[in-house]
C-alpha cells in the first residue's frame, strides 16, 4: 500500500496536499477538507478564512520511515461577532503534536515492551509514552 492510500484510509477527513522525503522521514502536508466551520463563540456559519498556520505532527511509521504530518490549520474570522478562531482538530486533539493512532500505537507497544524501549525505538520521550498509557480515548 502506498503512502497516499494509507493516509486516505486512516485519515479520511484530511486532504493530501503534497508529500516529500525529508531528512527525518516523510513529510506529508495535509489540511482538513471542510467547507464550513461554525464560530465557537456565536455559532454563526458566516466565516471567512483569516490565516493559515502549519503544525508539524507525528504519525505512525510507514514501513521503516517516520511520518510527519504538516497540518495546514485555518484560522477564521466570524462576520457576525468578529471573533477569530482556529478550526477544530478532532483527529489529533487540541494542542497535540501526534495523531491519535500514533499515541494508541505507543500505548500498545509500551504494554508489551516497556516504556524506555518504546521511547528509544520511536524517538520520543519517555514522558510521552507514559502520557499515552494514561490517556483516555
LINDAJO-V942855 format. One record per pair of residues at least 24 apart in sequence whose ideal C-beta (glycine too) atoms are under 6 Angstrom apart, sorted by sequence separation. I is the first residue (numbers start at 1). J is the second residue. D is the distance in Angstrom with one decimal. If there is no record, write none. Layout:
# LINDAJO-V942855
i	j	d
I	J	D
I	J	D
This chain:
# LINDAJO-V942855
i	j	d
51	75	4.2
49	74	5.3
50	75	4.7
107	132	4.5
50	76	5.6
106	132	4.2
107	133	5.5
50	77	4.2
47	76	4.2
48	77	5.6
103	132	4.5
47	78	5.3
46	79	4.1
44	78	5.6
46	80	5.5
50	84	5.8
57	92	5.6
44	80	3.8
42	80	5.2
26	65	5.3
30	69	5.6
37	76	5.8
39	78	4.0
42	81	4.3
25	65	4.5
41	81	5.3
57	97	5.4
58	98	4.3
59	99	4.6
25	66	3.2
26	67	4.9
27	68	5.1
28	69	5.2
29	70	4.6
30	71	5.9
31	72	4.1
57	98	5.8
60	101	5.7
24	66	5.8
25	67	6.0
41	83	4.3
60	102	5.1
27	70	5.8
59	102	5.3
39	83	5.8
58	102	5.6
40	85	5.4
60	105	5.4
37	87	5.0
32	87	5.9
3	62	5.5
